[in-house]
Amino acid sequence: MIEYLFDENLSHSYADSLNVLEKSRGDYIVQSTKRALHASASDEEIVNYATTKNHTVIILAQDRDFRKRNLYTLIMKSRNVGLFLINFPKGYKFWDQVQFIYKQWIGIRDIANNEKPPFSYKVSYRKIEKL
């Protein structure tokens, strides 16, 4: 099973809508940290939640400083966690962000299905690149 976990800085609507679509594909869960943990869950709580699961957990976050913190090291030492850092172009509004997420979703999903954790990627408008 793969669980995709959308950080609170990304709308829970993205996770909810993708979860509806992914249910038909099998053993996938797409949810927000608000649903999996609680509203305003800290990054520490999110990483702790992910690293204690017995299945793959993919964290999608918009935190640009995530890589600079100790949490990144914990993720990269884990055996089950992947990280995608979403980098929306400056000035993107909600609908622009929705289109961005859907445009990049297949690439994110393909990496999560084919690469063994731990891993981390930056998702920008034109590409998904390994960090």
BAMARVEX-26889 format. One record per residue (C-alpha): x, y, z; residue number from 1. Coordinates in Angstrom, 3 decimals. Layout:
BEGIN
@x=X y=Y z=Z n=NUM;
...
# end
This chain:
BEGIN
@x=0.000 y=0.000 z=0.000 n=1;
@x=1.064 y=3.571 z=-0.687 n=2;
@x=-0.282 y=6.430 z=1.392 n=3;
@x=0.071 y=9.937 z=0.005 n=4;
@x=0.015 y=12.598 z=2.703 n=5;
@x=-0.626 y=16.226 z=1.745 n=6;
@x=0.874 y=18.731 z=4.174 n=7;
@x=-1.395 y=21.431 z=5.616 n=8;
@x=0.178 y=24.053 z=3.341 n=9;
@x=-1.491 y=22.258 z=0.431 n=10;
@x=-5.281 y=22.325 z=0.295 n=11;
@x=-6.949 y=19.191 z=1.663 n=12;
@x=-9.216 y=19.452 z=-1.398 n=13;
@x=-6.324 y=18.234 z=-3.556 n=14;
@x=-5.941 y=15.121 z=-1.432 n=15;
@x=-9.686 y=14.459 z=-1.221 n=16;
@x=-10.219 y=14.671 z=-4.972 n=17;
@x=-7.155 y=12.566 z=-5.802 n=18;
@x=-8.235 y=9.968 z=-3.244 n=19;
@x=-11.524 y=9.511 z=-5.114 n=20;
@x=-9.612 y=8.948 z=-8.349 n=21;
@x=-6.950 y=6.677 z=-6.838 n=22;
@x=-9.413 y=4.377 z=-5.037 n=23;
@x=-10.162 y=2.672 z=-8.340 n=24;
@x=-6.482 y=1.794 z=-8.807 n=25;
@x=-6.181 y=-0.420 z=-5.762 n=26;
@x=-4.258 y=-0.114 z=-2.550 n=27;
@x=-3.731 y=3.658 z=-2.401 n=28;
@x=-4.789 y=6.279 z=0.106 n=29;
@x=-4.499 y=9.984 z=-0.568 n=30;
@x=-5.252 y=12.204 z=2.405 n=31;
@x=-4.353 y=15.442 z=4.073 n=32;
@x=-2.463 y=15.663 z=7.331 n=33;
@x=-5.612 y=17.289 z=8.697 n=34;
@x=-7.472 y=13.988 z=8.178 n=35;
@x=-4.627 y=11.602 z=9.038 n=36;
@x=-3.447 y=13.479 z=12.126 n=37;
@x=-5.154 y=16.766 z=13.022 n=38;
@x=-5.378 y=20.364 z=11.854 n=39;
@x=-2.062 y=22.206 z=12.162 n=40;
@x=-0.013 y=19.027 z=12.663 n=41;
@x=3.635 y=19.998 z=12.940 n=42;
@x=6.204 y=18.773 z=10.452 n=43;
@x=7.715 y=16.713 z=13.285 n=44;
@x=4.362 y=14.985 z=13.892 n=45;
@x=3.969 y=14.308 z=10.173 n=46;
@x=7.403 y=12.726 z=9.827 n=47;
@x=6.894 y=10.685 z=13.005 n=48;
@x=3.529 y=9.456 z=11.690 n=49;
@x=5.062 y=8.512 z=8.327 n=50;
@x=8.140 y=6.752 z=9.661 n=51;
@x=6.142 y=4.569 z=12.066 n=52;
@x=3.879 y=3.107 z=9.369 n=53;
@x=4.416 y=-0.391 z=7.963 n=54;
@x=3.733 y=0.768 z=4.416 n=55;
@x=5.118 y=3.415 z=2.065 n=56;
@x=4.153 y=6.985 z=2.931 n=57;
@x=4.736 y=9.789 z=0.458 n=58;
@x=4.743 y=13.284 z=1.952 n=59;
@x=3.821 y=16.158 z=-0.343 n=60;
@x=4.766 y=19.525 z=1.130 n=61;
@x=5.241 y=23.107 z=0.106 n=62;
@x=7.783 y=23.936 z=2.820 n=63;
@x=10.831 y=25.299 z=1.065 n=64;
@x=13.016 y=24.976 z=4.136 n=65;
@x=12.095 y=21.308 z=4.705 n=66;
@x=15.422 y=20.085 z=3.348 n=67;
@x=17.407 y=22.285 z=5.711 n=68;
@x=15.901 y=20.786 z=8.836 n=69;
@x=16.648 y=17.610 z=10.770 n=70;
@x=13.379 y=16.121 z=9.500 n=71;
@x=14.841 y=15.707 z=6.042 n=72;
@x=17.611 y=13.556 z=7.519 n=73;
@x=15.030 y=11.397 z=9.316 n=74;
@x=13.132 y=10.892 z=6.063 n=75;
@x=16.270 y=9.988 z=4.151 n=76;
@x=17.221 y=7.450 z=6.847 n=77;
@x=13.778 y=5.854 z=6.791 n=78;
@x=12.874 y=2.751 z=4.826 n=79;
@x=9.348 y=3.752 z=3.887 n=80;
@x=9.069 y=7.527 z=3.317 n=81;
@x=9.349 y=9.596 z=0.162 n=82;
@x=9.147 y=13.376 z=-0.091 n=83;
@x=7.908 y=15.628 z=-2.877 n=84;
@x=8.463 y=19.347 z=-2.350 n=85;
@x=5.925 y=21.286 z=-4.391 n=86;
@x=7.169 y=24.577 z=-5.830 n=87;
@x=4.234 y=26.546 z=-7.237 n=88;
@x=5.184 y=29.416 z=-9.537 n=89;
@x=4.924 y=32.810 z=-7.866 n=90;
@x=1.434 y=34.283 z=-7.918 n=91;
@x=-0.423 y=30.997 z=-8.425 n=92;
@x=-3.969 y=31.139 z=-7.083 n=93;
@x=-6.058 y=28.150 z=-5.981 n=94;
@x=-7.237 y=27.088 z=-9.439 n=95;
@x=-3.717 y=27.443 z=-10.861 n=96;
@x=-2.484 y=25.196 z=-8.054 n=97;
@x=-5.194 y=22.606 z=-8.774 n=98;
@x=-4.126 y=22.421 z=-12.408 n=99;
@x=-0.461 y=22.212 z=-11.373 n=100;
@x=-1.097 y=19.290 z=-8.989 n=101;
@x=-3.135 y=17.364 z=-11.560 n=102;
@x=-0.581 y=18.030 z=-14.305 n=103;
@x=2.235 y=16.614 z=-12.159 n=104;
@x=0.274 y=13.844 z=-10.428 n=105;
@x=1.038 y=11.048 z=-12.891 n=106;
@x=4.767 y=11.766 z=-12.650 n=107;
@x=4.611 y=11.826 z=-8.848 n=108;
@x=2.623 y=8.599 z=-8.796 n=109;
@x=4.973 y=6.870 z=-11.242 n=110;
@x=8.019 y=7.737 z=-9.136 n=111;
@x=6.269 y=6.561 z=-5.949 n=112;
@x=5.326 y=3.271 z=-7.641 n=113;
@x=8.732 y=2.587 z=-9.157 n=114;
@x=11.324 y=3.948 z=-6.737 n=115;
@x=12.004 y=2.417 z=-3.360 n=116;
@x=12.053 y=4.908 z=-0.441 n=117;
@x=13.728 y=6.869 z=0.871 n=118;
@x=13.753 y=9.516 z=-1.846 n=119;
@x=13.075 y=13.208 z=-2.299 n=120;
@x=12.072 y=15.285 z=-5.304 n=121;
@x=11.317 y=18.876 z=-6.125 n=122;
@x=8.200 y=19.377 z=-8.249 n=123;
@x=8.221 y=22.518 z=-10.362 n=124;
@x=6.074 y=23.640 z=-13.264 n=125;
@x=8.235 y=22.083 z=-15.982 n=126;
@x=9.790 y=19.082 z=-14.262 n=127;
@x=10.160 y=16.770 z=-11.318 n=128;
@x=13.800 y=16.540 z=-10.259 n=129;
@x=15.619 y=14.451 z=-7.687 n=130;
@x=17.054 y=16.324 z=-4.736 n=131;
# end
